[in-house]
Amino acid sequence: MKAAVIEAPGKVTVTTVPDPTPGPREVVVEVAACGLCGTDLHILHGEFAPTLPVVPGHEFAGEVVGLGSEVTELAIGDRVAVDPSLYCNECRYCRVGRNNLCDRWQAIGVTVAGGAAEYAVAPVANCVRLPDHVDVQDAALIEPLSCAVRGYDVLNSRLGSHVLIYGSGTMGLMMLELAKRTGAASIDVVDVNPERLATAGKLGCSRTALSAEELGQPGGWDVVVDATGNAAAIQDGLERVAKAGTFLQFGVSDYATTATVSPYRIYNQEITITGSMAVLHSYERAAELFAAGVLDPRVFISHRLPLARYPQALEQFAAGQGRKIVVLP
């Protein structure tokens, strides 16, 4: 089969690899669409995958075309979206229900072969069957949405909160859509990319700006979300949190990224600084929200490219062009 392969840091090719074979409790999925995200760039830079080469692609959906010997829950022809998370279910964090912090955490498309290929293998437990009205090519959006749902689980956002989101890429826009549905009093979005910022405006945020300084919010925001991973945005956002407010680190930063905080201010103003890592008990809920129309795929997916152009798709994503880019094996 054809697959994209990150062979070494900075080197990605589309080549022929062996077709996958399912284990007893696994299925083979013929991939209909696979999304790109910042994690793929980190893998390309040699940061996430301990051993290269690896077939990337952790945001994907498709049709079941092969069943392991012990699979009874799915049938050939079922259309599914795939949660890429792989946990050991043995370490302390798994035993206390914090599987996304698993000591042996792995993920399809990150540490093992993923969906940037014609076919991919997944545990049956990771597959969510799609309703008939959901386009399987659009369902690659469910995985990033499940990360956003996890982010809102961490926030425990109160009704009537004033929200500031840094970044209007795919993840920032998803956080915007969820904020609209969790009772925010206002949602402001900042980004240095005017084209992406315009999309946030079309989706109905309260205000957009190239910087938080332009918005002039006396006292700050109750909830500040960084969806960029950018050091300057993070630093600025930490300083925009209102008293008793919360800062959520949602964007994925480079390992070396740092920011400074005032411990006295955190104490004196009871500010919460927290993070949200990947998916935790949120994938099926995201699939249900997606099926209910929480996102418009026509807005979120800006480019659909053939698998053969995966290296170019990565370059386009790294350059900040468009919103969600998906490849179609």
PANU-438090 format. One record per residue (C-alpha): residue number from 1; y, x, z. Coordinates in steps of 0.2 Angstrom, whole numbers. Layout:
+-----+-------+-------+-------+
! num !     y !     x !     z !
+-----+-------+-------+-------+
! NUM !     Y !     X !     Z !
...
+-----+-------+-------+-------+
This chain:
+-----+-------+-------+-------+
! num !     y !     x !     z !
+-----+-------+-------+-------+
!   1 !     0 !     0 !     0 !
!   2 !    18 !     5 !    -2 !
!   3 !    28 !     9 !    14 !
!   4 !    44 !    18 !    20 !
!   5 !    39 !    33 !    30 !
!   6 !    51 !    43 !    41 !
!   7 !    43 !    60 !    39 !
!   8 !    54 !    71 !    49 !
!   9 !    72 !    70 !    57 !
!  10 !    83 !    65 !    42 !
!  11 !    69 !    63 !    30 !
!  12 !    63 !    46 !    24 !
!  13 !    53 !    42 !     8 !
!  14 !    44 !    27 !     1 !
!  15 !    26 !    32 !    -3 !
!  16 !     8 !    26 !    -3 !
!  17 !    -1 !    25 !    13 !
!  18 !   -18 !    17 !    18 !
!  19 !   -19 !    -1 !    20 !
!  20 !   -20 !    -6 !    39 !
!  21 !   -36 !   -13 !    47 !
!  22 !   -35 !   -25 !    61 !
!  23 !   -43 !   -22 !    78 !
!  24 !   -53 !   -36 !    86 !
!  25 !   -38 !   -45 !    93 !
!  26 !   -26 !   -40 !    79 !
!  27 !   -20 !   -48 !    63 !
!  28 !   -14 !   -41 !    46 !
!  29 !     3 !   -48 !    41 !
!  30 !     9 !   -47 !    23 !
!  31 !    27 !   -43 !    26 !
!  32 !    40 !   -55 !    18 !
!  33 !    55 !   -47 !    25 !
!  34 !    60 !   -32 !    37 !
!  35 !    77 !   -30 !    45 !
!  36 !    86 !   -14 !    48 !
!  37 !    95 !   -10 !    64 !
!  38 !   102 !     4 !    74 !
!  39 !    86 !     9 !    82 !
!  40 !    80 !    14 !    64 !
!  41 !    94 !    26 !    63 !
!  42 !    89 !    34 !    80 !
!  43 !    71 !    36 !    74 !
!  44 !    78 !    44 !    58 !
!  45 !    88 !    56 !    69 !
!  46 !    72 !    60 !    79 !
!  47 !    77 !    52 !    95 !
!  48 !    64 !    38 !    98 !
!  49 !    48 !    42 !    90 !
!  50 !    39 !    56 !   100 !
!  51 !    29 !    60 !    85 !
!  52 !    34 !    58 !    67 !
!  53 !    29 !    53 !    54 !
!  54 !    30 !    34 !    57 !
!  55 !    32 !    18 !    46 !
!  56 !    48 !    10 !    54 !
!  57 !    52 !    -8 !    54 !
!  58 !    52 !   -18 !    70 !
!  59 !    61 !   -34 !    64 !
!  60 !    49 !   -43 !    52 !
!  61 !    39 !   -58 !    48 !
!  62 !    26 !   -63 !    35 !
!  63 !    10 !   -71 !    31 !
!  64 !    -7 !   -68 !    40 !
!  65 !   -19 !   -61 !    27 !
!  66 !   -32 !   -53 !    39 !
!  67 !   -40 !   -57 !    55 !
!  68 !   -48 !   -46 !    68 !
!  69 !   -66 !   -51 !    74 !
!  70 !   -60 !   -60 !    90 !
!  71 !   -45 !   -69 !    83 !
!  72 !   -46 !   -88 !    84 !
!  73 !   -27 !   -93 !    87 !
!  74 !   -21 !   -89 !    70 !
!  75 !   -28 !   -92 !    52 !
!  76 !   -26 !   -84 !    35 !
!  77 !   -11 !   -91 !    28 !
!  78 !    -1 !   -94 !    44 !
!  79 !    17 !   -89 !    43 !
!  80 !    22 !   -79 !    58 !
!  81 !    36 !   -68 !    66 !
!  82 !    31 !   -53 !    76 !
!  83 !    37 !   -47 !    92 !
!  84 !    36 !   -28 !    91 !
!  85 !    34 !   -25 !   110 !
!  86 !    19 !   -16 !   115 !
!  87 !    16 !   -14 !   134 !
!  88 !     2 !    -6 !   145 !
!  89 !     2 !   -21 !   157 !
!  90 !    -4 !    -8 !   170 !
!  91 !    11 !     2 !   176 !
!  92 !    22 !    -4 !   191 !
!  93 !    35 !   -11 !   179 !
!  94 !    23 !   -22 !   170 !
!  95 !    15 !   -28 !   186 !
!  96 !    31 !   -34 !   192 !
!  97 !    36 !   -43 !   176 !
!  98 !    48 !   -30 !   169 !
!  99 !    37 !   -25 !   154 !
! 100 !    52 !   -19 !   144 !
! 101 !    53 !    -5 !   156 !
! 102 !    35 !    -1 !   154 !
! 103 !    31 !    18 !   158 !
! 104 !    20 !    18 !   142 !
! 105 !    32 !     7 !   132 !
! 106 !    28 !     7 !   113 !
! 107 !    34 !    -4 !    99 !
! 108 !    28 !    -8 !    82 !
! 109 !    40 !     1 !    70 !
! 110 !    46 !    13 !    83 !
! 111 !    31 !    22 !    90 !
! 112 !    17 !    15 !    79 !
! 113 !    17 !     9 !    60 !
! 114 !    29 !    -6 !    57 !
! 115 !    35 !   -18 !    45 !
! 116 !    44 !    -8 !    32 !
! 117 !    28 !    -9 !    22 !
! 118 !    18 !   -21 !    11 !
! 119 !     7 !   -25 !    26 !
! 120 !     8 !   -22 !    45 !
! 121 !    -4 !   -24 !    60 !
! 122 !     0 !   -34 !    75 !
! 123 !    -8 !   -40 !    91 !
! 124 !   -12 !   -59 !    89 !
! 125 !    -2 !   -61 !   106 !
! 126 !    14 !   -54 !    98 !
! 127 !    14 !   -67 !    83 !
! 128 !    24 !   -83 !    84 !
! 129 !    19 !   -96 !    71 !
! 130 !    34 !  -102 !    61 !
! 131 !    38 !  -121 !    58 !
! 132 !    37 !  -126 !    39 !
! 133 !    56 !  -128 !    38 !
! 134 !    59 !  -110 !    42 !
! 135 !    61 !   -98 !    27 !
! 136 !    49 !   -83 !    32 !
! 137 !    61 !   -71 !    24 !
! 138 !    75 !   -76 !    36 !
! 139 !    63 !   -75 !    51 !
! 140 !    66 !   -56 !    52 !
! 141 !    82 !   -62 !    62 !
! 142 !    71 !   -68 !    76 !
! 143 !    68 !   -51 !    84 !
! 144 !    86 !   -46 !    85 !
! 145 !    90 !   -63 !    92 !
! 146 !    77 !   -61 !   105 !
! 147 !    86 !   -45 !   111 !
! 148 !   102 !   -56 !   112 !
! 149 !    93 !   -69 !   122 !
! 150 !    87 !   -55 !   134 !
! 151 !   105 !   -50 !   135 !
! 152 !   111 !   -67 !   141 !
! 153 !    96 !   -67 !   153 !
! 154 !   104 !   -52 !   161 !
! 155 !   121 !   -59 !   161 !
! 156 !   118 !   -75 !   170 !
! 157 !   134 !   -80 !   163 !
! 158 !   144 !   -94 !   172 !
! 159 !   151 !  -109 !   163 !
! 160 !   169 !  -107 !   159 !
! 161 !   169 !   -88 !   157 !
! 162 !   181 !   -78 !   147 !
! 163 !   171 !   -66 !   136 !
! 164 !   175 !   -51 !   126 !
! 165 !   163 !   -43 !   113 !
! 166 !   165 !   -26 !   106 !
! 167 !   158 !   -26 !    89 !
! 168 !   155 !   -39 !    75 !
! 169 !   140 !   -32 !    67 !
! 170 !   124 !   -42 !    68 !
! 171 !   121 !   -40 !    87 !
! 172 !   139 !   -44 !    91 !
! 173 !   139 !   -59 !    81 !
! 174 !   123 !   -65 !    89 !
! 175 !   130 !   -63 !   106 !
! 176 !   145 !   -73 !   100 !
! 177 !   134 !   -87 !    94 !
! 178 !   125 !   -87 !   111 !
! 179 !   141 !   -87 !   121 !
! 180 !   147 !  -102 !   111 !
! 181 !   131 !  -111 !   118 !
! 182 !   132 !  -105 !   136 !
! 183 !   149 !  -113 !   140 !
! 184 !   161 !   -99 !   138 !
! 185 !   179 !  -104 !   140 !
! 186 !   185 !   -91 !   127 !
! 187 !   176 !   -78 !   116 !
! 188 !   186 !   -64 !   109 !
! 189 !   179 !   -51 !    97 !
! 190 !   186 !   -33 !    93 !
! 191 !   180 !   -22 !    79 !
! 192 !   188 !    -8 !    69 !
! 193 !   180 !   -15 !    53 !
! 194 !   191 !   -29 !    47 !
! 195 !   178 !   -36 !    35 !
! 196 !   165 !   -38 !    49 !
! 197 !   179 !   -45 !    60 !
! 198 !   183 !   -59 !    48 !
! 199 !   165 !   -65 !    49 !
! 200 !   167 !   -67 !    68 !
! 201 !   183 !   -77 !    65 !
! 202 !   173 !   -88 !    53 !
! 203 !   160 !   -91 !    66 !
! 204 !   172 !   -98 !    78 !
! 205 !   177 !   -85 !    90 !
! 206 !   194 !   -88 !   100 !
! 207 !   203 !   -72 !    94 !
! 208 !   199 !   -57 !    84 !
! 209 !   208 !   -40 !    84 !
! 210 !   206 !   -22 !    80 !
! 211 !   208 !   -17 !    98 !
! 212 !   207 !   -26 !   115 !
! 213 !   225 !   -20 !   118 !
! 214 !   231 !   -31 !   105 !
! 215 !   224 !   -47 !   113 !
! 216 !   234 !   -45 !   129 !
! 217 !   223 !   -53 !   142 !
! 218 !   231 !   -51 !   159 !
! 219 !   218 !   -48 !   172 !
! 220 !   204 !   -44 !   160 !
! 221 !   188 !   -54 !   155 !
! 222 !   175 !   -61 !   166 !
! 223 !   161 !   -54 !   154 !
! 224 !   163 !   -39 !   143 !
! 225 !   149 !   -35 !   131 !
! 226 !   148 !   -19 !   121 !
! 227 !   137 !   -22 !   105 !
! 228 !   142 !    -5 !    97 !
! 229 !   135 !     9 !   107 !
! 230 !   151 !    18 !   103 !
! 231 !   158 !    29 !   117 !
! 232 !   176 !    24 !   114 !
! 233 !   172 !     6 !   114 !
! 234 !   162 !     7 !   130 !
! 235 !   175 !    17 !   139 !
! 236 !   188 !     4 !   134 !
! 237 !   177 !   -10 !   139 !
! 238 !   174 !    -4 !   156 !
! 239 !   192 !    -5 !   159 !
! 240 !   194 !   -23 !   153 !
! 241 !   182 !   -31 !   166 !
! 242 !   191 !   -44 !   177 !
! 243 !   188 !   -44 !   196 !
! 244 !   171 !   -50 !   200 !
! 245 !   167 !   -48 !   181 !
! 246 !   152 !   -41 !   172 !
! 247 !   150 !   -27 !   159 !
! 248 !   135 !   -27 !   149 !
! 249 !   129 !   -12 !   139 !
! 250 !   120 !   -20 !   125 !
! 251 !   123 !    -8 !   111 !
! 252 !   112 !     7 !   109 !
! 253 !   121 !    23 !   111 !
! 254 !   116 !    41 !   107 !
! 255 !   107 !    50 !   121 !
! 256 !   122 !    61 !   124 !
! 257 !   135 !    47 !   125 !
! 258 !   144 !    46 !   142 !
! 259 !   158 !    36 !   150 !
! 260 !   167 !    37 !   166 !
! 261 !   170 !    24 !   179 !
! 262 !   180 !    22 !   195 !
! 263 !   167 !    19 !   210 !
! 264 !   181 !    12 !   221 !
! 265 !   186 !    -1 !   208 !
! 266 !   168 !    -6 !   206 !
! 267 !   167 !    -8 !   225 !
! 268 !   184 !   -15 !   228 !
! 269 !   184 !   -28 !   214 !
! 270 !   165 !   -32 !   215 !
! 271 !   162 !   -27 !   196 !
! 272 !   144 !   -27 !   190 !
! 273 !   139 !   -15 !   177 !
! 274 !   122 !   -19 !   169 !
! 275 !   111 !   -16 !   154 !
! 276 !    99 !   -25 !   143 !
! 277 !    84 !   -16 !   135 !
! 278 !    76 !   -24 !   120 !
! 279 !    65 !   -39 !   123 !
! 280 !    58 !   -47 !   139 !
! 281 !    50 !   -65 !   139 !
! 282 !    63 !   -69 !   126 !
! 283 !    54 !   -69 !   109 !
! 284 !    47 !   -86 !   108 !
! 285 !    63 !   -93 !   115 !
! 286 !    72 !   -84 !   101 !
! 287 !    60 !   -91 !    88 !
! 288 !    63 !  -109 !    95 !
! 289 !    82 !  -107 !    95 !
! 290 !    81 !  -100 !    77 !
! 291 !    71 !  -114 !    71 !
! 292 !    84 !  -126 !    79 !
! 293 !    98 !  -118 !    69 !
! 294 !   107 !  -107 !    81 !
! 295 !   110 !   -95 !    67 !
! 296 !   115 !   -97 !    49 !
! 297 !   104 !   -84 !    39 !
! 298 !   117 !   -85 !    25 !
! 299 !   130 !   -78 !    36 !
! 300 !   119 !   -65 !    45 !
! 301 !   110 !   -58 !    31 !
! 302 !   122 !   -49 !    19 !
! 303 !   109 !   -39 !     8 !
! 304 !    91 !   -42 !     3 !
! 305 !    85 !   -26 !    -5 !
! 306 !    67 !   -21 !   -12 !
! 307 !    57 !    -9 !    -1 !
! 308 !    59 !     4 !   -14 !
! 309 !    77 !     6 !    -9 !
! 310 !    74 !     8 !    10 !
! 311 !    82 !    25 !    10 !
! 312 !    97 !    18 !     2 !
! 313 !    97 !     3 !    14 !
! 314 !    97 !    15 !    29 !
! 315 !   112 !    24 !    21 !
! 316 !   121 !     8 !    18 !
! 317 !   118 !     2 !    36 !
! 318 !   124 !    19 !    43 !
! 319 !   140 !    17 !    33 !
! 320 !   143 !     0 !    41 !
! 321 !   142 !    -9 !    25 !
! 322 !   138 !   -28 !    26 !
! 323 !   129 !   -36 !    41 !
! 324 !   110 !   -38 !    42 !
! 325 !   101 !   -29 !    29 !
! 326 !    83 !   -33 !    25 !
! 327 !    71 !   -26 !    13 !
! 328 !    58 !   -37 !     4 !
! 329 !    41 !   -28 !     2 !
+-----+-------+-------+-------+
